[in-house]
Amino acid sequence: MKIKNILVATDFSNEAYNALFYVTQIFASTACTFHIVHAFDDIVLSAKNALFTGQKEMDDLQNLSEENLTKTVHKIVLDTGNKIYKFNTISSKGSLTTVISQTIDSHDIELVVLGNKGKTGAKELFMGSNTVQVANTITKCPILAIPQEIAFKPIKEIAFVTDYKKGCTKSTLSSLLNIATLTDASIAVLHINEEEIMTSKQVSNQKLLDKCLQQTPHSYDEIWNYADKANVIQDFIVEREISMLAMAYHRRKFFERFLHEPVIMDLSIYATIPFLILPVLD
């Protein structure tokens, strides 16, 4: 499946604009539409003049949002100079996750892109709070988190981390395969080996993955030391000069288990390359 409708969330920060620019470079050869979305929340109003002041402030927010979206489109058109792109702007009242969810349904979105603002506490060193919130809410659409203000580099190899338990079908991997094809990137499969012997289901999924990757250059590696898997992944990314990290997760289980490991708090490598989150659709 080719990706043609891409949602890019923005708060008009440098990080958000960088994510927009980054994803336009990934899809530089594709005639796709970028839906640039800005969500603004309700205002807490005083009881004395809630109706009058509230409506005026909401109108002002709406106008400012639309004005900034227009400026963003003008800037990205100039910066990319790509005639095959289309840009659509969406300004909507509500939480970011709600607006994204509504836009996915109304505009047939196939990829959600976020600027990743990593923080210093717990799992948010791994991913920004908005990314974590959206990833835990949006379960039917791939999410691409772009680290704050990284410069675009050609994507040469994408690491796909898997335990072979789920997420090895074409429906789940379609966006990963699409990006790999567009960028002429190879896929480095990294198996997290949790048990000494794989189950029949895992063996079956490994064969299924191999079939999905037939038309894509790929390789296989394994993590045997499960206790240090986060550090092994970090080393793998550095040694192979991985351009993008991809994982599939099912009902948050694998994703949350990975995030909740204490060792993840010591890692910063995940804040230096884009992270593609693939919801399991099988």
C-alpha positions, 0 to 999 in steps of 0.5 A, a space after each residue: 500500500 502506498 502512503 498518500 495521506 499523511 497527518 503532521 501535527 503541529 504546535 508551531 514549534 521548531 520541532 514540529 516544523 522540523 518533523 514536517 520538513 523531515 517527512 516531506 524529504 522521505 516522501 520527496 518522490 511521492 504525490 501525497 497530501 500532507 494534512 497539517 493539523 493544529 489542535 487548541 484546547 478549551 479555555 477555562 473561563 470565569 463564571 462572570 463573563 463565560 459566554 461573551 469572553 469565552 466565545 471571543 477568546 475561542 474565535 481569536 484562538 481559531 483565527 490565530 491557529 488558521 493564520 499560523 497554519 497558512 504561514 507554515 504552508 507558505 514556509 514549507 512550500 518555499 523550503 521544499 520546492 516540490 510541485 507534486 506535494 499537496 498541503 491541507 490545513 486543519 484547525 480544530 478545538 479539542 485535545 491532540 489525540 481526539 483531533 488526530 483520531 477524527 482526522 484519521 477517519 475523515 481524511 483516510 490518513 495512513 501515517 501520523 507524524 509528530 515532532 518528538 520532544 523528549 524530556 528528562 524524566 522516566 519514559 519521556 527520555 525515550 519519547 516526548 509526552 505527546 508521542 507517548 499519549 498519541 501512541 497509546 491512543 491511536 491504535 490503527 495508524 502508524 506513527 512516525 516520531 521525529 526527534 527534535 530538530 535533527 537534520 534530514 539524512 538519506 535513510 539507508 537502513 531501518 531496524 525492525 525490532 521484533 519478538 516474532 509473536 505478532 506484527 509480521 503481516 503485510 498489513 502491519 508492515 505496509 508503511 515500513 515496506 513503503 518507506 523502505 521502497 521509497 528511500 531504497 533502504 534495507 531492513 535490519 530485522 533484530 529479533 528479541 529472543 525471550 525464550 531459548 526455543 521459539 514457539 511454532 507461532 514464532 517460527 511461523 511468523 518468522 517465515 511470514 516476515 521473510 515472505 513480506 521482505 522478499 522484495 526488500 533487501 534485509 538481514 537478520 540478527 538476534 539479541 540473546 542477552 535479554 536482560 540487556 536488550 535495550 543496551 544491545 539495541 542501542 549498540 546495534 543502532 550505533 554500529 550499523 548506523 541505523 537511520 530509523 527504528 521501527 517496532 510493532 506492538 499489540 494492545 500496548 503490551 510489548 510497547 509498554 513492557 519495553 518502555 517500562 524497563 528501568 534501563 530505557 531511562 538511561 538511553 538517549 540514542 532513541 532521541 537521535 533517529 526517527 521512530 516508526 510505531 506500527 500498530 498490529 493489524 492482524 
